[in-house]
Structure formats: structure tokens, C-alpha cells
Amino acid sequence: MYQKVIVCVVGTRPEAIKMAPVVLALRRQNFFDVKILATGQHAAMLDQALGHFKLTADINLHIMKERQSLDHITSSVLTGSGEYFDTVKPSAVLVHGDTTTTLAAALAGFYRKIPVGHVEAGLRSNNMYLPFPEEMNRVLTDRITTWAFAPTPLAKENLIKEGTPEKNILVTGNTVIDALFYTVKATEKPACEDLRLLPENAPFLLVTAHRRESWGEPLENICSALNKLLDLHPELWMVIPMHKNPAVRETIKKNLGGKKQVILCDPLDYPDFVWAMNTSRFILSDSGGVQEEASAIRKPVLILRDVTERPEAVENGSGILVGVDREKIIKKASELLVSSEYYNSIEKRCDAQPFGNGTASLKIAEALKADLG
């Protein structure tokens, strides 16, 4: 039987994690010839994430270079993905989320009149510079999209307000929950040696910060708050996987590198990161996916951003917006550390699961088979 080609494009580790369950679901259909195009916007981290799901890229553009500019990423992905589409002639292209890879690959598909499916469509902060450049990336991608796979009803509302026909939108839940449930079952203990430095049963916070708008003074404020928390709570440990970008690593190492109870490490493989989320007391992060994952595993997360395109995490889940305000970070983190009543109230809010039940990828695969069949 002739199989229709679908190209799934990933460029960063979060994209790979969230697209992997979709690839697996599509392949189970036995209807599609599913190709994985990796752009290499993140290099080693991308391969690690795919490997966890026993997947490998069919082609890798290897675009990454040190201190790469947005211009470089956009032009390299646009050219490279376009050339690959010309070779395999796909019936559809799937992109995920809001990275520069997402927009450039979607545009390459549009230029060839190949229908584009946008996984995690419709998220909005309603500020084109927060996060930057992700908000513009996802807005433009949704204008190109044939299938808008919205993770929540609110995302669907956003798309309808902007003129996307309702027939083009399917609310699926978020595929990161599919990936999370897969990984929780498969991971009993961490493989990373750095995580084994944690004393048994030691309370620790998991911290991630990488967004461009946090570089410089905002990240300095975050580090200052973390130092103060360590002074206030001497029993506390912290695990900080550092993004590969030098602008992030240099600031974190300068401010926290000498602290005995701070574990600074390279970005964790996804199973170890899930273990760390699950085992931590709570999480501080500017990541979008972490907001969804934390809600699913009933874990509070202090969101190190002023706005979020996932208000469901704040309204129904475990998210608490603290921005990069030093005093606010210290206040809210200390409340969670000392008040079991406050902590439990946050945990109870996670009973509502706004981001789905782990079946998003199946819904996407079935919809594409119905339309392309």
C-alpha cells in the first residue's frame, strides 16, 4: 500500500519531546511514511530527546553555531527544510510550538503549497515581545496553518478570534502530557551522576531559566533571589540544569557556582528531568512546557516571567506568576517551603487537568488519517 509522506520538523529539545509521541502515533497508523527533519537549532540535546523515544532523525540540517542569531536560524531552516521538502514531496508538514524552526519550516511548506499542521497552536501572551521571538513565531505560524491542533479550549478561542476557521481547529490536549506519562512509567531513578550528589530525602528546588528576555539583569535578579533563599533555608538544595547558551551559563556560574548545596549541571536528559520535576519540592522556571508538566504531576511551579501564554496553568493548575522580581520570588518560594497549608492548596488546584489526559497524539494522528485518507 502506498504510504503518504508526512515530515515532522523539530529543532529544539522541547520540540522533540512534544513531537515524539505524535511520530509514534502516526507510525502506528501504518498509513503514513513519517520522516523526522531535525534542524539542529539545539544540537546534542535534540538527539538525546529523540533517543529517549527510540527515534532518530531522517535528516539533520546541523544549523547550530555558537551565539547564533535569529537571522541565521531562520534563513538556514527555511533553505534547508525547503530543499528536503522538494526531495521527499510530503503530503503534509507538521511543526510544533513557537520556535524559530517552527516558523521557518512552516513558511517553507507554505511556499510549496504543502499543508501545514501546527501542534500546540493558539497559545498567546498577547505581547509580541514576551516571550521574544516566540510570540511572533506562533502567531505567524498559525496564519500559515491548515490544521491547528490546539491544546486547550482557550487556545481554540484565541484562534477563532484571529480568524482561523473553526473547521480547521481540533482541541487535542497537549502532547507533552503524552510524553510525560510515557517517561514517568519508564524512569525509576536518575542516570545523571550530578543528581546522585543530592543527599537522600534532601528537599530541593528545580530551577530552569533560559529565555532571551531574561538575559542580563533579569537573570541576575533571579540568581540573587536564589542566593537569598539558600540563606533563609539552610536545609535547602537546588538543582539548576544550565542552558547551553553562554549568556545564561556565565551569569548562573558567576552568581551560584560557589554554593555548596547548588548542583549546576548541563541540561538533563528528558528522563532525568522528569525525575527531577517529580522529586523536587517545587519548580522555578520560565519554560512553557514545564508549566504544563508540573500541573500534570501536581507540582507547584513559580513562573519566572511577567506573562504566560498558558493562563490555564495559573487559573486551574499549579502555576504562580512571579516574574523576575527578586522579592516576589523570595516571598512566594518561602511560603511554599514553610506553609504546608499553602502548598496543599496549590496541589489541590491540580485536580483540574487543563492540558489533557495523554491522548493528544492519538487525536492528531486520527485527524490526519481521516483528512489525508
QUIDAWO-V732993 format. One record per pair of residues at least 4 apart in sequence whose ideal C-beta (glycine too) atoms are under 8 Angstrom apart, sorted by sequence separation. I is the first residue (numbers start at 1). J is the second residue. D is the distance in Angstrom with one decimal. If there is no record, write none. Layout:
# QUIDAWO-V732993
I_J_D / I_J_D
This chain:
# QUIDAWO-V732993
11_15_5.7 / 12_16_7.1 / 13_17_6.4 / 14_18_6.2 / 15_19_5.7 / 16_20_6.0 / 18_22_7.8 / 19_23_6.2 / 20_24_6.5 / 21_25_6.2 / 22_26_6.2 / 23_27_6.3 / 24_28_6.6 / 25_29_7.3 / 42_46_4.9 / 43_47_7.3 / 44_48_6.3 / 45_49_6.5 / 46_50_6.6 / 47_51_6.1 / 48_52_6.8 / 49_53_7.6 / 51_55_7.3 / 64_68_6.3 / 68_72_4.9 / 69_73_7.2 / 70_74_6.1 / 71_75_6.2 / 72_76_5.9 / 73_77_6.1 / 74_78_6.1 / 75_79_6.3 / 76_80_5.8 / 77_81_5.6 / 78_82_6.2 / 79_83_6.5 / 80_84_6.6 / 81_85_6.3 / 82_86_6.5 / 83_87_6.7 / 84_88_6.4 / 85_89_7.2 / 98_102_5.9 / 99_103_7.6 / 100_104_6.1 / 101_105_5.9 / 102_106_6.3 / 103_107_6.2 / 104_108_6.5 / 105_109_6.6 / 106_110_6.3 / 107_111_6.4 / 108_112_7.0 / 110_114_7.6 / 128_132_7.7 / 131_135_6.0 / 132_136_7.6 / 133_137_5.6 / 134_138_6.4 / 135_139_6.4 / 136_140_6.1 / 137_141_6.1 / 138_142_6.3 / 139_143_7.1 / 140_144_7.0 / 141_145_6.3 / 151_155_5.5 / 152_156_7.3 / 153_157_6.5 / 154_158_6.6 / 155_159_6.7 / 156_160_6.4 / 157_161_6.3 / 158_162_6.6 / 160_164_6.2 / 164_168_5.7 / 165_169_7.6 / 173_177_6.2 / 175_179_6.5 / 176_180_6.1 / 177_181_6.4 / 178_182_6.5 / 179_183_6.2 / 180_184_6.2 / 181_185_6.7 / 182_186_6.6 / 183_187_5.6 / 192_196_7.4 / 193_197_7.6 / 198_202_5.4 / 210_214_7.3 / 211_215_7.9 / 214_218_4.5 / 215_219_6.0 / 216_220_7.0 / 217_221_6.4 / 218_222_6.7 / 219_223_6.4 / 220_224_6.4 / 221_225_6.5 / 222_226_6.5 / 223_227_6.5 / 224_228_6.6 / 225_229_6.4 / 226_230_6.6 / 227_231_6.7 / 228_232_6.2 / 229_233_5.9 / 230_234_7.4 / 244_248_8.0 / 245_249_6.8 / 246_250_5.6 / 247_251_7.0 / 248_252_6.4 / 249_253_5.9 / 250_254_6.2 / 251_255_6.4 / 252_256_5.7 / 253_257_4.2 / 268_272_4.1 / 269_273_7.0 / 270_274_6.4 / 271_275_6.4 / 272_276_6.3 / 273_277_6.5 / 274_278_6.2 / 275_279_5.9 / 276_280_5.9 / 287_291_7.1 / 288_292_7.3 / 289_293_6.0 / 290_294_5.8 / 291_295_6.9 / 292_296_6.6 / 293_297_6.4 / 295_299_7.9 / 310_314_7.7 / 311_315_5.7 / 312_316_5.4 / 313_317_4.4 / 325_329_6.4 / 326_330_6.5 / 327_331_6.1 / 328_332_6.2 / 329_333_6.0 / 330_334_6.0 / 331_335_6.5 / 332_336_6.7 / 333_337_6.3 / 334_338_6.0 / 335_339_5.3 / 339_343_6.4 / 340_344_5.9 / 341_345_6.5 / 342_346_6.8 / 343_347_6.4 / 344_348_6.3 / 345_349_7.1 / 346_350_7.5 / 353_357_6.5 / 356_360_5.2 / 359_363_6.1 / 360_364_6.5 / 361_365_6.3 / 362_366_6.2 / 363_367_6.3 / 364_368_6.4 / 365_369_6.3 / 366_370_6.3 / 367_371_6.3 / 368_372_5.7 / 369_373_5.3 / 10_15_4.2 / 27_32_7.2 / 41_46_7.6 / 50_55_4.4 / 51_56_7.4 / 63_68_7.6 / 68_73_5.9 / 85_90_6.1 / 97_102_5.6 / 109_114_4.2 / 125_130_5.4 / 130_135_6.6 / 150_155_3.9 / 159_164_3.9 / 164_169_6.0 / 173_178_8.0 / 190_195_4.0 / 209_214_5.5 / 213_218_6.9 / 214_219_5.0 / 243_248_4.4 / 244_249_7.3 / 252_257_7.6 / 257_262_7.9 / 268_273_4.2 / 285_290_4.3 / 294_299_4.4 / 303_308_5.7 / 308_313_6.6 / 312_317_6.4 / 313_318_6.8 / 314_319_4.4 / 323_328_6.5 / 324_329_7.7 / 9_15_8.0 / 10_16_4.5 / 26_32_5.0 / 40_46_6.5 / 50_56_6.2 / 95_101_7.5 / 96_102_6.2 / 109_115_7.5 / 110_116_6.5 / 125_131_6.8 / 129_135_7.3 / 142_148_6.2 / 150_156_4.4 / 160_166_6.0 / 190_196_6.8 / 198_204_6.0 / 230_236_6.0 / 242_248_6.3 / 243_249_6.9 / 256_262_4.9 / 267_273_7.9 / 277_283_6.1 / 285_291_7.5 / 294_300_7.0 / 308_314_6.5 / 313_319_3.5 / 314_320_7.2 / 322_328_4.7 / 336_342_6.4 / 27_34_5.3 / 50_57_6.5 / 65_72_6.9 / 95_102_4.6 / 109_116_4.6 / 128_135_5.3 / 229_236_6.5 / 242_249_4.8 / 257_264_6.3 / 283_290_6.2 / 294_301_4.0 / 314_321_6.1 / 322_329_5.0 / 335_342_5.1 / 336_343_5.3 / 26_34_4.8 / 38_46_5.7 / 85_93_6.9 / 127_135_6.4 / 128_136_5.3 / 214_222_7.1 / 230_238_7.1 / 256_264_6.5 / 268_276_6.4 / 10_19_5.1 / 38_47_7.7 / 47_56_8.0 / 63_72_7.3 / 126_135_8.0 / 150_159_6.3 / 160_169_7.2 / 310_319_7.2 / 9_19_7.9 / 47_57_7.7 / 63_73_6.5 / 95_105_5.2 / 106_116_4.9 / 125_135_5.3 / 156_166_8.0 / 159_169_5.5 / 209_219_6.0 / 242_252_5.4 / 291_301_5.9 / 303_313_7.4 / 322_332_5.3 / 336_346_7.3 / 8_19_5.4 / 23_34_5.5 / 46_57_8.0 / 95_106_5.0 / 124_135_7.2 / 128_139_7.6 / 148_159_5.4 / 242_253_7.6 / 253_264_6.6 / 283_294_5.6 / 290_301_6.1 / 303_314_7.5 / 308_319_6.9 / 38_50_7.4 / 93_105_6.6 / 106_118_7.0 / 226_238_6.4 / 240_252_6.2 / 252_264_6.6 / 291_303_6.3 / 301_313_7.5 / 320_332_5.6 / 23_36_6.3 / 63_76_4.0 / 93_106_7.1 / 156_169_5.2 / 209_222_5.6 / 277_290_7.2 / 308_321_6.5 / 8_22_6.5 / 36_50_7.1 / 63_77_6.4 / 95_109_7.9 / 124_138_7.6 / 226_240_8.0 / 307_321_7.7 / 8_23_5.3 / 61_76_6.7 / 93_108_7.8 / 123_138_5.9 / 124_139_7.5 / 156_171_5.3 / 306_321_7.2 / 61_77_6.9 / 93_109_4.0 / 102_118_7.8 / 148_164_5.7 / 155_171_7.5 / 240_256_6.7 / 277_293_6.2 / 283_299_6.1 / 285_301_5.9 / 303_319_5.2 / 305_321_7.0 / 63_80_6.7 / 121_138_7.5 / 142_159_6.3 / 277_294_6.7 / 282_299_6.1 / 283_300_7.2 / 284_301_7.2 / 285_302_7.6 / 286_303_7.0 / 291_308_6.6 / 295_312_8.0 / 301_318_5.6 / 303_320_6.5 / 306_323_4.5 / 8_26_7.7 / 153_171_5.9 / 238_256_7.7 / 282_300_4.2 / 283_301_4.3 / 284_302_4.6 / 285_303_7.0 / 286_304_4.2 / 292_310_6.6 / 295_313_5.6 / 300_318_4.7 / 301_319_5.6 / 302_320_5.2 / 303_321_5.0 / 304_322_6.5 / 305_323_6.3 / 306_324_7.6 / 36_55_6.4 / 38_57_3.7 / 43_62_7.2 / 61_80_4.0 / 145_164_7.5 / 150_169_5.5 / 152_171_6.7 / 207_226_6.6 / 274_293_7.6 / 278_297_5.6 / 280_299_7.0 / 282_301_6.6 / 283_302_7.2 / 285_304_6.3 / 286_305_5.1 / 291_310_4.9 / 294_313_7.5 / 299_318_6.0 / 301_320_7.2 / 303_322_6.5 / 304_323_6.9 / 305_324_7.8 / 6_26_6.2 / 36_56_7.3 / 37_57_6.9 / 40_60_5.4 / 61_81_7.2 / 121_141_7.6 / 122_142_6.6 / 142_162_7.0 / 148_168_5.4 / 150_170_6.9 / 151_171_7.5 / 277_297_6.3 / 282_302_7.1 / 284_304_5.9 / 288_308_7.5 / 298_318_6.9 / 300_320_6.7 / 302_322_4.8 / 304_324_6.1 / 36_57_4.7 / 37_58_6.8 / 38_59_7.1 / 39_60_7.7 / 40_61_5.5 / 43_64_4.6 / 93_114_5.4 / 95_116_6.5 / 121_142_5.4 / 147_168_6.4 / 148_169_4.6 / 149_170_5.6 / 150_171_5.1 / 151_172_6.5 / 152_173_7.8 / 238_259_7.8 / 278_299_7.3 / 288_309_6.7 / 292_313_6.7 / 295_316_7.6 / 16_38_7.6 / 36_58_5.3 / 37_59_5.5 / 38_60_4.3 / 39_61_4.8 / 40_62_4.5 / 41_63_6.5 / 42_64_6.8 / 92_114_6.7 / 93_115_7.5 / 94_116_7.6 / 95_117_7.4 / 96_118_7.7 / 97_119_7.2 / 98_120_7.6 / 142_164_6.5 / 146_168_6.6 / 148_170_7.3 / 150_172_7.0 / 151_173_6.0 / 152_174_7.6 / 240_262_6.4 / 242_264_5.9 / 244_266_7.7 / 277_299_6.2 / 288_310_6.0 / 291_313_4.0 / 295_317_3.3 / 35_58_4.5 / 36_59_7.9 / 38_61_7.0 / 40_63_5.1 / 41_64_6.3 / 61_84_8.0 / 77_100_6.9 / 81_104_6.8 / 85_108_6.1 / 91_114_7.7 / 92_115_5.1 / 93_116_5.1 / 94_117_4.5 / 95_118_5.9 / 96_119_4.5 / 97_120_4.8 / 118_141_5.5 / 139_162_7.8 / 145_168_7.2 / 147_170_7.0 / 149_172_5.1 / 151_174_3.9 / 238_261_6.8 / 240_263_6.9 / 242_265_7.0 / 244_267_6.7 / 294_317_7.3 / 295_318_5.0 / 35_59_7.6 / 37_61_7.5 / 39_63_5.5 / 40_64_4.9 / 77_101_5.2 / 81_105_4.5 / 85_109_6.5 / 90_114_6.0 / 91_115_7.6 / 92_116_7.3 / 93_117_7.2 / 94_118_7.9 / 95_119_7.1 / 96_120_5.8 / 118_142_6.1 / 121_145_6.1 / 151_175_7.9 / 205_229_7.6 / 237_261_4.6 / 238_262_4.8 / 239_263_4.9 / 240_264_5.4 / 241_265_5.5 / 242_266_6.7 / 243_267_6.6 / 294_318_5.0 / 295_319_7.2 / 59_84_5.7 / 92_117_5.9 / 94_119_6.1 / 98_123_7.0 / 116_141_7.8 / 236_261_6.7 / 237_262_7.4 / 238_263_6.9 / 240_265_7.4 / 241_266_6.7 / 242_267_7.2 / 294_319_7.2 / 304_329_7.4 / 6_32_4.9 / 8_34_6.3 / 10_36_6.8 / 74_100_5.5 / 78_104_4.4 / 82_108_3.9 / 86_112_7.3 / 97_123_8.0 / 118_144_7.9 / 122_148_6.3 / 237_263_7.1 / 239_265_7.2 / 241_267_4.9 / 291_317_7.4 / 320_346_7.3 / 3_30_7.9 / 4_31_7.0 / 5_32_7.3 / 6_33_7.3 / 8_35_7.1 / 10_37_7.4 / 11_38_7.0 / 73_100_4.4 / 77_104_3.7 / 78_105_7.8 / 81_108_4.5 / 85_112_5.6 / 118_145_4.2 / 121_148_3.9 / 241_268_4.9 / 302_329_6.5 / 3_31_6.5 / 4_32_5.7 / 5_33_4.8 / 6_34_5.3 / 7_35_4.8 / 8_36_5.4 / 9_37_4.8 / 10_38_5.6 / 11_39_3.9 / 73_101_7.0 / 77_105_5.8 / 81_109_7.8 / 116_144_5.4 / 117_145_7.0 / 121_149_5.7 / 122_150_4.3 / 123_151_7.5 / 223_251_6.6 / 227_255_6.7 / 291_319_5.2 / 318_346_5.6 / 3_32_5.7 / 4_33_6.9 / 5_34_8.0 / 6_35_7.1 / 7_36_7.8 / 8_37_7.1 / 10_39_7.3 / 11_40_7.0 / 12_41_5.3 / 13_42_5.3 / 20_49_7.1 / 24_53_6.6 / 74_103_7.2 / 75_104_7.8 / 78_107_6.0 / 82_111_6.6 / 85_114_6.2 / 116_145_5.4 / 117_146_6.6 / 118_147_7.0 / 120_149_7.0 / 121_150_5.2 / 122_151_7.6 / 219_248_6.9 / 223_252_6.4 / 226_255_7.8 / 227_256_6.9 / 230_259_6.2 / 318_347_7.3 / 3_33_4.1 / 5_35_6.3 / 7_37_5.3 / 9_39_6.9 / 11_41_3.5 / 12_42_4.5 / 16_46_5.3 / 20_50_6.5 / 23_53_7.7 / 70_100_5.8 / 74_104_4.9 / 78_108_5.4 / 82_112_7.1 / 116_146_5.6 / 117_147_4.0 / 118_148_5.6 / 119_149_4.9 / 120_150_8.0 / 122_152_7.9 / 226_256_6.3 / 302_332_5.7 / 11_42_6.9 / 15_46_7.9 / 24_55_7.7 / 73_104_7.2 / 77_108_7.5 / 115_146_3.8 / 116_147_7.6 / 118_149_6.4 / 120_151_5.6 / 124_155_7.9 / 205_236_6.8 / 207_238_5.8 / 216_247_7.8 / 220_251_6.3 / 224_255_7.1 / 230_261_6.4 / 302_333_6.2 / 318_349_6.5 / 13_45_4.0 / 17_49_5.0 / 20_52_7.7 / 21_53_7.5 / 23_55_6.1 / 41_73_5.8 / 115_147_7.2 / 117_149_6.3 / 122_154_7.8 / 123_155_5.7 / 203_235_6.2 / 204_236_7.0 / 205_237_7.6 / 206_238_7.8 / 207_239_7.1 / 208_240_7.4 / 215_247_4.8 / 219_251_4.8 / 223_255_3.6 / 227_259_7.4 / 230_262_7.2 / 241_273_7.0 / 317_349_6.3 / 318_350_5.2 / 12_45_7.4 / 13_46_5.7 / 16_49_3.8 / 20_53_3.9 / 98_131_7.8 / 100_133_6.6 / 103_136_7.9 / 107_140_8.0 / 122_155_3.1 / 202_235_7.6 / 203_236_5.9 / 204_237_3.9 / 205_238_5.0 / 206_239_5.2 / 207_240_4.6 / 208_241_6.1 / 210_243_3.8 / 215_248_7.0 / 219_252_7.4 / 223_256_5.8 / 316_349_6.5 / 317_350_5.6 / 12_46_6.5 / 16_50_5.1 / 39_73_7.9 / 103_137_4.3 / 106_140_8.0 / 110_144_4.6 / 121_155_6.5 / 122_156_6.1 / 124_158_4.8 / 203_237_6.9 / 204_238_6.1 / 205_239_7.4 / 209_243_7.7 / 302_336_7.8 / 11_46_7.1 / 13_48_7.2 / 17_52_7.9 / 20_55_5.8 / 99_134_6.9 / 102_137_5.7 / 103_138_8.0 / 106_141_4.8 / 109_144_7.4 / 120_155_8.0 / 122_157_7.9 / 123_158_7.4 / 202_237_5.0 / 204_239_5.6 / 208_243_7.6 / 210_245_6.7 / 216_251_7.8 / 220_255_6.9 / 241_276_7.8 / 317_352_7.1 / 10_46_6.6 / 13_49_4.6 / 41_77_7.3 / 98_134_3.9 / 102_138_7.2 / 122_158_4.6 / 215_251_7.7 / 226_262_7.8 / 300_336_5.8 / 316_352_4.3 / 317_353_7.9 / 39_76_7.5 / 97_134_7.9 / 98_135_7.3 / 100_137_6.2 / 103_140_5.6 / 107_144_6.6 / 122_159_4.4 / 239_276_5.6 / 317_354_6.1 / 39_77_4.9 / 99_137_6.4 / 103_141_5.3 / 106_144_4.7 / 121_159_6.4 / 199_237_7.5 / 210_248_5.4 / 284_322_8.0 / 316_354_4.7 / 317_355_7.8 / 98_137_4.7 / 102_141_5.5 / 106_145_7.2 / 198_237_6.0 / 209_248_7.0 / 315_354_7.8 / 10_50_7.5 / 98_138_3.9 / 39_80_6.8 / 97_138_7.0 / 198_239_7.2 / 239_280_7.2 / 313_354_7.3 / 39_81_6.9 / 122_164_7.9 / 312_354_3.7 / 313_355_7.9 / 98_141_7.4 / 209_252_7.8 / 300_343_6.7 / 312_355_6.8 / 37_81_6.1 / 195_239_6.8 / 194_239_7.8 / 284_329_7.2 / 95_141_6.5 / 300_346_4.5 / 10_57_7.8 / 37_84_5.7 / 122_169_7.5 / 300_347_7.1 / 121_169_7.5 / 284_333_7.0 / 298_347_5.3 / 282_333_7.8 / 299_350_7.8 / 298_350_4.1 / 35_88_6.0 / 92_146_7.7 / 120_174_6.5 / 282_336_5.4 / 296_350_7.9 / 35_90_7.2 / 92_147_7.9 / 120_175_7.3 / 281_336_7.4 / 295_350_5.5 / 119_175_6.2 / 281_337_7.0 / 296_353_6.5 / 41_99_6.4 / 226_284_7.8 / 295_353_6.8 / 41_100_6.7 / 295_354_6.8 / 296_355_6.5 / 41_101_4.9 / 295_355_6.2 / 282_343_7.8 / 11_73_7.9 / 39_101_4.7 / 222_284_7.8 / 70_133_6.1 / 292_355_4.5 / 39_104_8.0 / 198_263_7.0 / 11_77_6.8 / 39_105_7.2 / 197_263_5.7 / 37_105_7.3 / 195_263_7.3 / 194_263_5.4 / 195_265_7.7 / 206_276_4.9 / 194_265_4.0 / 206_277_6.0 / 9_81_6.3 / 22_94_6.6 / 214_286_5.9 / 192_265_6.8 / 195_268_7.6 / 206_280_4.1 / 19_94_7.1 / 204_279_7.7 / 205_280_6.0 / 208_283_7.8 / 209_284_7.8 / 211_286_4.8 / 192_268_5.8 / 204_280_5.6 / 205_281_5.9 / 206_282_7.9 / 207_283_7.5 / 208_284_7.7 / 209_285_7.1 / 210_286_6.7 / 7_84_7.1 / 19_96_4.9 / 192_269_7.0 / 195_272_6.2 / 204_281_6.4 / 205_282_6.4 / 206_283_4.7 / 207_284_4.7 / 208_285_4.5 / 209_286_5.2 / 210_287_7.5 / 7_85_6.7 / 18_96_5.4 / 191_269_6.8 / 203_281_4.8 / 205_283_7.1 / 206_284_7.4 / 207_285_7.0 / 208_286_7.1 / 18_97_6.7 / 96_175_7.9 / 132_211_7.9 / 133_212_7.7 / 205_284_6.1 / 206_285_7.6 / 208_287_5.5 / 131_211_5.3 / 132_212_5.6 / 191_271_7.1 / 192_272_4.6 / 195_275_7.3 / 7_88_6.6 / 15_96_4.7 / 131_212_7.5 / 132_213_5.5 / 190_271_7.8 / 191_272_5.9 / 195_276_6.6 / 15_97_5.9 / 131_213_6.1 / 190_272_4.6 / 208_290_6.7 / 222_304_5.9 / 5_88_5.4 / 7_90_4.5 / 14_97_7.1 / 130_213_6.2 / 5_89_6.7 / 6_90_5.9 / 9_93_6.5 / 15_99_6.2 / 129_213_7.2 / 187_271_4.2 / 5_90_4.3 / 6_91_6.5 / 7_92_7.7 / 9_94_6.8 / 186_271_6.7 / 187_272_7.7 / 190_275_4.8 / 4_90_8.0 / 5_91_5.9 / 6_92_5.0 / 7_93_5.1 / 8_94_4.7 / 9_95_5.1 / 10_96_6.7 / 15_101_6.8 / 189_275_7.0 / 190_276_7.2 / 4_91_4.1 / 6_93_7.5 / 7_94_7.1 / 9_96_7.6 / 12_99_5.4 / 15_102_7.4 / 183_270_6.2 / 187_274_5.8 / 4_92_7.7 / 6_94_6.3 / 11_99_5.5 / 183_271_5.5 / 187_275_5.3 / 11_100_7.4 / 12_101_6.8 / 11_101_2.8 / 184_274_6.1 / 214_304_6.9 / 10_101_7.2 / 11_102_7.5 / 179_270_7.6 / 183_274_4.6 / 214_305_7.9 / 9_101_6.5 / 213_305_7.9 / 9_102_7.6 / 11_105_7.8 / 180_274_6.5 / 184_278_6.8 / 211_305_7.1 / 209_304_5.6 / 9_105_4.2 / 22_119_6.2 / 228_326_7.5 / 232_330_7.4 / 19_119_6.6 / 229_329_7.9 / 18_119_6.9 / 225_326_4.6 / 229_330_6.1 / 233_334_7.4 / 236_337_7.2 / 18_120_6.8 / 222_324_5.7 / 224_326_5.3 / 225_327_7.9 / 228_330_5.3 / 232_334_6.3 / 221_324_4.9 / 226_329_7.9 / 221_325_7.2 / 222_326_7.8 / 225_329_3.9 / 229_333_5.5 / 233_337_5.7 / 219_324_7.6 / 221_326_4.7 / 225_330_5.2 / 229_334_7.1 / 218_324_3.9 / 222_329_6.8 / 221_329_7.9 / 225_333_7.6 / 229_337_7.9 / 214_324_6.3 / 176_289_5.0 / 180_293_5.2 / 184_297_7.3 / 177_292_6.7 / 181_296_7.8 / 176_292_5.2 / 177_293_7.5 / 180_296_5.7 / 176_293_6.0 / 180_297_7.1 / 174_292_5.3 / 177_296_5.2 / 53_179_7.7 / 205_333_7.3 / 53_182_7.5 / 52_183_7.1 / 203_337_7.7 / 151_292_7.8 / 22_175_5.8 / 21_175_5.1 / 18_174_7.5 / 19_175_7.1 / 18_175_4.7 / 21_178_3.9 / 154_311_6.9 / 18_176_4.9 / 21_179_5.3 / 154_312_6.2 / 17_176_6.7 / 20_179_6.2 / 152_312_5.5 / 18_179_6.3 / 21_182_6.8 / 14_176_8.0 / 17_179_5.0 / 123_288_7.5 / 138_309_7.8 / 131_305_7.2 / 135_309_7.2 / 130_305_7.2 / 130_306_6.4 / 177_353_8.0 / 130_307_5.2 / 181_358_4.5 / 131_309_7.8 / 177_355_5.5 / 178_356_8.0 / 180_358_7.8 / 67_246_6.8 / 176_355_7.4 / 177_356_5.0 / 66_246_7.6 / 127_307_5.9 / 177_357_7.1 / 178_358_5.0 / 126_307_7.7 / 174_355_4.4 / 177_358_5.1 / 178_359_7.2 / 125_307_4.6 / 173_355_6.1 / 174_356_5.4 / 178_360_5.6 / 125_308_6.6 / 173_356_1.9 / 177_360_6.7 / 178_361_4.9 / 125_309_4.4 / 172_356_6.9 / 173_357_6.3 / 124_309_5.4 / 173_358_7.4 / 175_360_4.6 / 123_309_4.0 / 173_359_6.4 / 174_360_5.8 / 175_361_5.3 / 123_310_6.7 / 172_359_7.9 / 173_360_4.0 / 172_360_4.1 / 175_364_7.5 / 98_288_7.9 / 173_363_7.4 / 97_288_7.8 / 172_363_4.4 / 172_364_5.7 / 170_363_6.6 / 170_364_7.5 / 170_367_5.4 / 45_244_7.1 / 42_244_7.2 / 152_354_5.8 / 152_355_6.7 / 151_355_6.0 / 152_356_8.0 / 151_356_6.7 / 151_360_7.0 / 149_360_7.7 / 149_363_7.9 / 149_364_5.4 / 52_269_6.7 / 52_270_5.0 / 149_367_7.7 / 52_271_6.0 / 49_269_7.8 / 147_367_6.8 / 48_269_5.1 / 49_270_5.3 / 147_368_7.1 / 45_267_5.4 / 48_270_7.1 / 147_371_7.3 / 119_364_6.6 / 117_364_7.4 / 117_368_6.7 / 17_270_5.5 / 13_267_7.0 / 13_270_7.4 / 18_289_6.9 / 17_289_7.4 / 14_287_7.4 / 14_288_7.8 / 14_289_5.1 / 92_368_6.6 / 92_372_6.5 / 91_372_5.6 / 25_361_3.9 / 29_365_5.5 / 32_368_7.5 / 24_361_6.9 / 25_362_5.2 / 28_365_7.3 / 29_366_7.9 / 32_369_7.6 / 26_364_7.9 / 31_369_5.3 / 21_360_7.5 / 22_361_4.7 / 25_364_6.8 / 26_365_4.8 / 21_361_3.9 / 25_365_3.9 / 29_369_5.4 / 32_372_7.9 / 31_372_7.9 / 22_364_5.5 / 26_368_7.1 / 31_373_6.7 / 22_365_7.0 / 6_368_7.0 / 4_372_5.5
